[in-house]
Amino acid sequence: MSKTLTVIVSNSISADLRVYRLDPDAPSMQAAGHHPLGPQLMPLAIASDRSTLFAALRSTPPAIARCRLDSGTGQLATDYRLDVGAGHVSLAIDRAGRFLFGASYGSHQLVVHAIARLDEGDASPLQTLEGIRNAHAVLVSPDDRHVYVTSLGSDALLCCSLDAEREAPLEIVDTLAFDKGFGPRHMRFSPDGAWLHVLSEFRATVAVFRRDPLTGRLSRHHVTTRPPELAAMRDGQARPPATEPQPDPATLAGAIWAADLQVRPDGRFVYLSERTTSRLFVLRVEADGTLAHAGAVSTETQPRGFAIDPGGRCLVACGEHSPQVSLYLIDDASGLPALHSRHPGGQGANWVEIVASGA
């Protein structure tokens, strides 16, 4: 089986997916083409079969596209593009491949689509949960039993049970409140699914929760302190959708603006990106599940998205204001990424996925 991986970067301004082939053993990364999809192209979701990709376009009207990926060659082909009622900032697919979940920041919704219905050209939602103020990320539990969604505007995290036999597959079973101004954004499970890490967009801190696998309920365990490199900055604030006018840049220059969160596949380190300072921060996972600051590195300008390869050796980062994509090699002992190479990319880069060969 080929060890070469496919890297896919979503670009909102150049309106395409840039594809690269990554050999983590060499290590090397080579451009493998680009795949036009449309303007305001943003979050991606890869199905467990590693050959199905969904992309959300925050265009007018907003849309969802389905592509087929040949993970052996990196080639992409579009199956369809459908207009939908809400633009999504985050997508997730259950491991059984039945549902596509979308978090809508501007419409304050969590939308559930039946993939079989989408495949037939019907983009009407199967279910919509309303009133989730500035919904920002959606995540399916590793066992397909629960779905979690962050509400950045309400400083809340919703836990829903997932039952494919119900007409409305999601049912809210718990809502956790963060302290005011936390601004929950992206979240990731530990490799064993026992822990959930939630990133604060406004503070660049991470809240750690224990997860009950039976009920899906979360219990608070730990919240990190602000990274020392950001000590002089002030808390960030909620911003309008990317397609709307933004606040005065001078007002935002000293404000924290964290974006993405990733967990190394071996569970030993957690990584986050911060856009105002264009840095990646590393947190070490201690034996008791708490996180400790382990360092920071500079990266592409305004890093909205990055990803780690399945072997935990390589990290690929992009920046919304950078025409380059960076490949880093992760030091196994310290967890710190070291820049290996930079590669031409698109404009408005915002999301990265790394896919192993399905062969």
C-alpha positions as CSV (number, residue, x, y, z in Angstrom):
1,M,0.0,0.0,0.0
2,S,1.3,3.4,-0.9
3,K,2.5,5.6,2.0
4,T,1.9,8.7,0.0
5,L,-0.9,10.9,1.4
6,T,-3.2,13.4,-0.3
7,V,-3.3,17.0,1.1
8,I,-6.3,19.1,0.1
9,V,-6.4,22.8,0.8
10,S,-9.6,24.8,0.4
11,N,-9.3,28.4,-1.1
12,S,-12.2,30.8,-0.8
13,I,-10.8,33.5,-3.1
14,S,-9.3,31.4,-5.9
15,A,-12.4,29.3,-5.6
16,D,-10.6,25.9,-5.8
17,L,-9.1,23.0,-4.0
18,R,-5.4,22.7,-4.3
19,V,-4.1,19.1,-4.1
20,Y,-0.6,18.0,-3.0
21,R,1.0,14.6,-2.6
22,L,2.8,14.1,0.7
23,D,5.4,11.5,1.4
24,P,6.1,11.6,5.2
25,D,9.0,9.2,4.9
26,A,11.1,11.3,2.4
27,P,9.8,13.8,3.6
28,S,8.5,15.7,0.6
29,M,5.3,17.4,-0.7
30,Q,4.6,18.0,-4.4
31,A,1.7,19.9,-6.0
32,A,-0.7,17.6,-7.8
33,G,-3.2,20.0,-9.4
34,H,-6.2,22.2,-8.5
35,H,-9.9,21.5,-8.7
36,P,-12.2,24.5,-9.2
37,L,-15.5,24.4,-7.2
38,G,-16.7,28.0,-6.7
39,P,-16.3,31.2,-4.7
40,Q,-16.3,31.3,-0.9
41,L,-15.1,27.7,-0.8
42,M,-14.5,26.9,2.9
43,P,-14.9,23.8,5.2
44,L,-14.3,20.3,4.0
45,A,-15.3,16.9,5.4
46,I,-13.9,13.5,4.4
47,A,-16.0,10.4,4.8
48,S,-14.6,7.3,6.5
49,D,-14.3,5.6,3.1
50,R,-11.6,8.2,2.3
51,S,-13.0,8.6,-1.2
52,T,-16.0,11.0,-0.5
53,L,-15.4,14.7,0.1
54,F,-18.0,17.3,1.0
55,A,-17.3,21.0,0.7
56,A,-19.3,24.0,1.8
57,L,-19.4,27.2,-0.2
58,R,-20.5,30.4,1.6
59,S,-21.5,31.9,-1.8
60,T,-24.8,33.5,-2.7
61,P,-26.7,31.3,-2.6
62,P,-24.7,29.0,-0.3
63,A,-24.0,25.5,-1.6
64,I,-22.7,22.1,-0.8
65,A,-20.5,20.1,-3.2
66,R,-19.7,16.4,-3.2
67,C,-16.4,15.2,-4.8
68,R,-14.9,11.8,-5.4
69,L,-11.3,11.4,-4.3
70,D,-8.9,8.8,-5.7
71,S,-6.6,8.8,-2.7
72,G,-4.1,6.6,-4.6
73,T,-3.5,9.4,-7.1
74,G,-5.0,12.5,-5.5
75,Q,-7.4,13.1,-8.4
76,L,-10.7,14.8,-7.6
77,A,-14.0,14.7,-9.6
78,T,-17.1,16.6,-8.7
79,D,-20.3,14.6,-8.4
80,Y,-22.7,17.5,-7.8
81,R,-23.1,20.9,-6.3
82,L,-26.5,21.8,-4.7
83,D,-27.7,25.2,-3.4
84,V,-28.7,25.1,0.3
85,G,-30.5,27.5,2.6
86,A,-27.6,28.3,5.0
87,G,-23.8,28.7,4.6
88,H,-21.7,26.4,6.7
89,V,-18.5,27.1,8.6
90,S,-18.0,23.5,9.6
91,L,-19.1,20.1,8.2
92,A,-19.0,16.6,9.7
93,I,-20.0,13.2,8.4
94,D,-21.0,10.2,10.7
95,R,-18.7,7.2,10.2
96,A,-21.6,5.2,8.8
97,G,-21.9,7.8,6.0
98,R,-25.6,8.5,6.5
99,F,-25.6,12.1,7.5
100,L,-23.9,15.4,6.7
101,F,-24.0,17.9,9.5
102,G,-23.4,21.6,8.9
103,A,-22.8,24.4,11.5
104,S,-24.1,27.8,10.2
105,Y,-22.5,30.8,11.8
106,G,-24.7,33.4,10.1
107,S,-28.0,31.5,10.4
108,H,-27.4,30.3,13.9
109,Q,-28.3,26.7,13.0
110,L,-27.1,23.1,13.0
111,V,-28.4,21.5,9.8
112,V,-28.7,17.8,9.2
113,H,-28.7,16.4,5.6
114,A,-29.4,12.8,4.7
115,I,-26.6,12.0,2.3
116,A,-28.8,9.6,0.3
117,R,-31.2,12.5,-0.3
118,L,-28.4,14.8,-1.3
119,D,-27.2,12.1,-3.8
120,E,-30.7,12.3,-5.4
121,G,-30.5,16.1,-5.8
122,D,-32.7,16.9,-2.8
123,A,-30.9,19.5,-0.6
124,S,-33.8,20.0,1.8
125,P,-32.6,19.5,5.4
126,L,-33.7,16.4,7.3
127,Q,-33.6,18.4,10.5
128,T,-32.6,21.9,11.6
129,L,-31.7,22.9,15.2
130,E,-32.4,26.6,15.4
131,G,-31.2,29.3,17.8
132,I,-27.6,28.2,18.2
133,R,-26.0,31.6,18.2
134,N,-23.0,31.8,15.8
135,A,-22.8,28.0,15.6
136,H,-19.1,27.4,14.7
137,A,-18.1,23.7,14.7
138,V,-19.8,20.4,14.6
139,L,-18.2,17.1,15.6
140,V,-19.5,13.5,15.6
141,S,-18.3,11.2,18.4
142,P,-16.0,8.3,17.3
143,D,-18.8,5.8,18.1
144,D,-21.4,7.6,16.0
145,R,-23.7,8.0,19.1
146,H,-23.4,11.7,19.7
147,V,-23.0,15.0,17.9
148,Y,-21.5,18.2,19.5
149,V,-21.8,21.8,18.3
150,T,-20.2,24.9,19.6
151,S,-22.2,28.2,20.0
152,L,-19.6,30.9,19.9
153,G,-22.1,33.7,20.4
154,S,-23.7,32.1,23.5
155,D,-20.6,30.6,25.0
156,A,-22.2,27.2,25.0
157,L,-21.6,23.6,23.8
158,L,-24.5,21.4,22.9
159,C,-24.5,17.6,23.1
160,C,-27.0,15.7,21.0
161,S,-27.8,12.0,20.8
162,L,-27.7,10.6,17.3
163,D,-30.2,7.9,16.3
164,A,-30.6,7.1,12.6
165,E,-34.0,5.4,13.3
166,R,-35.6,8.6,14.5
167,E,-37.3,10.9,12.0
168,A,-35.3,13.7,13.5
169,P,-32.0,12.0,14.2
170,L,-30.7,14.6,16.7
171,E,-32.0,15.2,20.2
172,I,-30.3,17.7,22.6
173,V,-29.4,15.9,25.8
174,D,-27.1,18.5,27.4
175,T,-25.9,22.1,27.1
176,L,-22.7,23.3,28.8
177,A,-22.1,26.9,29.5
178,F,-18.6,28.4,29.4
179,D,-17.8,31.6,31.3
180,K,-18.8,34.8,29.4
181,G,-16.4,35.7,26.7
182,F,-14.8,32.2,26.2
183,G,-16.0,32.0,22.6
184,P,-15.9,28.2,21.9
185,R,-14.8,27.5,18.3
186,H,-13.2,24.3,17.0
187,M,-13.1,21.1,19.0
188,R,-11.3,17.7,18.7
189,F,-11.5,14.4,20.5
190,S,-8.5,12.6,21.9
191,P,-7.7,9.5,19.9
192,D,-9.6,7.2,22.3
193,G,-12.6,9.5,22.4
194,A,-12.4,9.8,26.2
195,W,-11.6,13.5,26.1
196,L,-12.9,16.5,24.2
197,H,-10.8,19.6,23.7
198,V,-12.6,22.9,22.9
199,L,-10.7,26.0,21.6
200,S,-11.5,29.5,22.8
201,E,-11.4,31.8,19.8
202,F,-11.1,34.9,22.0
203,R,-8.5,33.7,24.5
204,A,-6.5,31.0,22.7
205,T,-7.1,28.7,25.7
206,V,-8.4,25.1,25.5
207,A,-11.1,23.6,27.7
208,V,-10.7,19.9,28.4
209,F,-13.7,17.7,29.1
210,R,-14.1,14.1,30.1
211,R,-16.7,12.3,28.0
212,D,-19.1,9.6,29.2
213,P,-19.3,7.2,26.2
214,L,-22.8,6.0,27.2
215,T,-24.6,9.3,27.7
216,G,-22.3,11.6,25.7
217,R,-22.4,14.0,28.6
218,L,-19.2,16.0,29.3
219,S,-17.6,16.9,32.6
220,R,-15.2,19.8,33.0
221,H,-11.6,18.8,33.7
222,H,-9.3,21.6,32.9
223,V,-8.8,24.9,31.1
224,T,-5.4,26.1,30.0
225,T,-4.0,29.5,30.7
226,R,-3.3,31.9,27.9
227,P,-0.1,31.1,26.0
228,P,2.7,33.3,27.5
229,E,3.5,34.6,24.0
230,L,0.0,36.3,24.0
231,A,0.2,37.8,27.5
232,A,0.1,41.4,26.2
233,M,-3.0,40.9,24.0
234,R,-6.6,41.4,24.9
235,D,-9.5,39.0,24.5
236,G,-11.0,38.9,21.1
237,Q,-14.6,39.4,20.1
238,A,-17.3,37.9,17.8
239,R,-16.9,39.0,14.2
240,P,-19.4,39.2,11.4
241,P,-19.5,36.4,8.8
242,A,-16.6,36.6,6.4
243,T,-18.9,37.7,3.6
244,E,-19.9,40.9,5.5
245,P,-18.0,44.1,6.4
246,Q,-15.5,43.6,9.1
247,P,-14.5,45.9,12.1
248,D,-11.7,48.4,11.8
249,P,-8.4,46.5,11.5
250,A,-6.8,48.9,14.0
251,T,-9.3,47.9,16.6
252,L,-8.5,44.2,16.1
253,A,-4.7,44.4,15.9
254,G,-4.2,43.6,19.6
255,A,-7.0,41.1,20.0
256,I,-6.6,37.3,20.1
257,W,-8.2,35.5,17.2
258,A,-7.6,31.7,17.5
259,A,-8.9,29.5,14.8
260,D,-8.1,25.8,14.4
261,L,-7.4,23.0,16.8
262,Q,-5.8,19.6,16.1
263,V,-4.7,16.6,18.3
264,R,-1.6,14.6,17.3
265,P,-2.8,11.0,16.4
266,D,-0.8,9.5,19.3
267,G,-2.6,11.9,21.7
268,R,0.5,13.3,23.2
269,F,0.2,16.9,21.9
270,V,-2.6,19.4,21.1
271,Y,-2.0,22.2,18.6
272,L,-3.9,25.5,17.9
273,S,-3.5,28.4,15.5
274,E,-3.8,32.1,16.3
275,R,-4.5,34.4,13.4
276,T,-3.5,37.9,14.8
277,T,0.1,36.8,15.4
278,S,0.2,34.1,12.8
279,R,1.5,31.4,15.1
280,L,1.0,27.7,15.9
281,F,1.0,26.8,19.6
282,V,1.8,23.4,21.1
283,L,0.3,22.0,24.2
284,R,1.7,18.8,25.9
285,V,-0.9,16.3,27.2
286,E,0.0,15.3,30.8
287,A,-0.8,11.9,32.3
288,D,-3.9,13.3,34.1
289,G,-5.3,14.8,30.9
290,T,-4.3,18.4,31.6
291,L,-2.5,20.5,29.0
292,A,0.8,22.3,29.4
293,H,2.3,24.9,27.1
294,A,5.2,23.5,25.1
295,G,6.1,26.3,22.7
296,A,5.1,28.2,19.6
297,V,6.2,28.7,16.0
298,S,5.5,31.3,13.4
299,T,3.5,30.2,10.3
300,E,1.6,31.5,7.3
301,T,-0.2,34.8,7.6
302,Q,-3.6,34.5,9.3
303,P,-3.6,30.7,9.8
304,R,-7.3,29.6,9.7
305,G,-6.6,25.9,9.1
306,F,-4.0,23.2,9.4
307,A,-3.8,19.4,9.7
308,I,-1.5,16.6,10.9
309,D,-0.9,13.5,9.0
310,P,-2.1,10.1,10.3
311,G,1.4,9.1,11.4
312,G,1.8,12.3,13.4
313,R,5.1,13.2,11.7
314,C,4.0,16.1,9.4
315,L,1.9,19.2,9.9
316,V,0.6,21.2,6.9
317,A,-0.6,24.8,7.5
318,C,-2.2,27.5,5.3
319,G,-3.0,31.2,5.8
320,E,-5.9,33.3,4.6
321,H,-3.5,36.1,3.6
322,S,-0.7,33.9,2.3
323,P,-0.1,32.4,-1.2
324,Q,2.0,29.7,0.3
325,V,1.3,26.4,2.1
326,S,3.9,25.2,4.7
327,L,5.0,21.7,5.5
328,Y,6.4,21.1,9.0
329,L,8.1,18.1,10.5
330,I,7.0,17.4,14.1
331,D,9.7,16.7,16.6
332,D,8.7,13.5,18.4
333,A,10.0,14.4,21.8
334,S,9.0,18.1,22.1
335,G,6.0,18.1,19.7
336,L,7.3,21.3,18.1
337,P,6.9,21.7,14.3
338,A,9.9,22.7,12.3
339,L,9.5,24.3,8.9
340,H,10.6,21.9,6.2
341,S,9.3,23.6,3.0
342,R,6.8,26.0,1.5
343,H,4.7,25.5,-1.6
344,P,2.7,27.7,-3.9
345,G,-1.0,27.7,-3.0
346,G,-4.2,29.5,-3.7
347,Q,-5.8,32.7,-2.4
348,G,-7.9,32.7,0.8
349,A,-6.6,29.4,2.0
350,N,-8.7,28.3,5.0
351,W,-9.0,24.6,5.5
352,V,-6.6,21.6,5.2
353,E,-7.3,17.8,5.1
354,I,-4.8,15.0,4.9
355,V,-6.1,11.7,3.5
356,A,-4.4,8.4,3.6
357,S,-4.7,6.0,0.6
358,G,-7.8,3.9,0.7
359,A,-6.1,1.1,-1.2
